[in-house]
């Protein structure tokens, strides 16, 4: 007789998967891996968003989420274009910022699709 396979769910066995899982994953993907390149506070906001969605107790309101996303875009824009001028001498850094912006766009889209962000 074959052993019975258990259905193991992340993060906690026996707990239903969060309906906001795509938003959580998008928030983690948007983090910048190199802390020396990431704007100060950028990854902290994304991690706080991830943990609030994981707990399902401290869900951000649409206004709070919108404000957080606007702040993240502003942090990224200020880091990529200090004094309003794009940094062109460091192509690798610009590529990191472009990728982070694309991931923020994905986070925005997932938040709208899940109903967390209403416009």
N, C-alpha and C positions, 0 to 999 in steps of 0.2 A: 504494500500500500504506500502510495506516494505521500510525503509529508505535506501538510496543509500550509500554504503560504499565507502569511499575514499581510494585511493591507496596511502598510506603514505610511503615514502621512507626515510630511514635514510642516511645521517645525515641531509639533507635538503629536504623538500617536493618539488617536481617538478624538482629536479636535478637528472640526471641519476646516477645510482650507478657506482662507480669507477671500471674500469676493474682490478684494482690492489687491490681490497678489500681483497682477500685471503692473499696477502702479508702484508697488513696493520694489519689484525688480527693476523697473525703469529708474527709480530713485537711486538704487545701488549702481546701476550702469552709468548714471550721470556723474558719479563721483570721479574725481581726477586722481589717478593712482600715485602720481608724483607730488608729494606734499610741498616740495619746493616751488612747483609751478602753479599749484592751485591757489586761487585768491584766498586771503584769510577769511575763514568762516564758511566758505563755499561747501566743503565736504561736511562740516558740522550741521548745516541746515538740512542737507540731504539725508544724513544719518538720523537726525531727529524726526524727519518726515517718515522715514522707513519705520522707525521704532513706534511712532504713534499709530501707524497703520497696522503694525503687527499686534499691538495691544488691543486695538479696537475699542479702547476706552477713551482715548484722548483724540478722537477724530478731528482733524481741522475743519473749520467751517469753509464754505466756498470763498468767502472774503479773505480768510487767513491763508488759504492755499494760494489764492491769486496773488496776494501780497508777497508771499514767500517766493513764488516763481518769478515775479517781477524783480524782486531783490536779487535772486540768483542770476537772472539775465543781466542786471546792472553790474553785479560783481564781475561777471565774465567779460562784459563789454569794457569796463574800466581797466581790467587786467590786460586785455588784448589791445586796447587803444588808449594808452595813457596820454593825457592832454589832447584827446581827440584825434590822434595820429596813429595809424596802424603800425605795429612793429613788423618791419619787413626783413630785418637782418637775421631774425631767428625763425626760420621756416618750420623747424621742429616744434617750437613752442606754439606757433600759430596753428599748426596742425592739431595739437592737443586741444587748443581752445575751440577750434572748429568742430572737432569730434564731441567735445563737451556740450557745445551748443546744439548739435544734432541730437544728443541724448536728452537734453532739456526739452527739445521739441517733442521727442517721443514721450517724455514724462507728461508734458502738457496734453498731448493727444490721449494718452491712457487715462489721465485724470478726467478729461471730458467724457470719454467713452464709459467710464465707470460711474459717472454721475457725481463725482466729488467736486467737479468744477462745472458750474452752471453759468452760462453767459447769455 
